[in-house]
């Protein structure tokens, strides 16, 4: 596995692009042998969380072309200051002919549930209804930072504290208490952005990988067939695909690599007894393949956060994965610097 870090200069970009050009030459030679078929690139990226400047730098370095695939493991929005800019960049990428796949993260679930509650034109029939259970209540919890997404769209009242449940509030009671007030606000997103979110997928299977936002329950993880495992999870409770952490550190029963996000690498100590596999000699947390899984969430919204992407070959071979890490270029999430969540 090759990892490239973009820092304060252009060395990493040069190294990444030179290696890519060399690989493209090899692919061109191989494609000529296979009748001229172009070998498209497949790139997966971790949680972006409204960090549009960091995403822009990532896309600049990747330099994707028509026919390539860019997959987001979900959580495009919230926390960072420019969720709208993230959505717009992905739509522009799609317009340029890049195959865009966005998985349904828990923040997309909450945002879509809120948009449906607001009467927005969203068609959610493609999703299992269980995935939205309780999501409109969760969306109003200050700590989930849906307000930051609304603020990025310039929507009036997004920062009004009365709308949001704080740490010691009962979320369900709070929802009931503000229901009438919510009828008086217009928090609908632009239709093209709603359409983007409505096209999200619960999961994606390709290149010998299962791509999912958070994971699946341990019971289903132990199955030996990945398709059966996902179908069983959707029947049991589809929310696990967007919220689960219980499975972390456990080996799947199926051969596909589980590529996911949801849990920032530096938070793993809260869920696993040993985080050594993800830490380098400088105690920096990095995305690595371990126990049949690859976590791409490197906490871009945090002080020392990064945005991580991985380029996956057609074979999906872990030893041929190529990583790119871009340090946070956006302001730190406001709620990570304030007392609001602890009121």
Helices and strands as residue ranges (DSSP letters): E 2-6, H 11-33, E 42-45, H 52-62, E 69-72, H 83-95, E 99-102, H 106-117, G 129-132, H 135-138, G 142-144, H 146-152, G 161-163, H 171-182, H 191-198, E 203-206, E 209-212, H 218-221, H 226-237, H 240-243, E 257-260, G 265-270, G 276-278, E 289-290, E 293-295, E 306-311, G 318-320, E 322-327, G 334-336, G 340-342
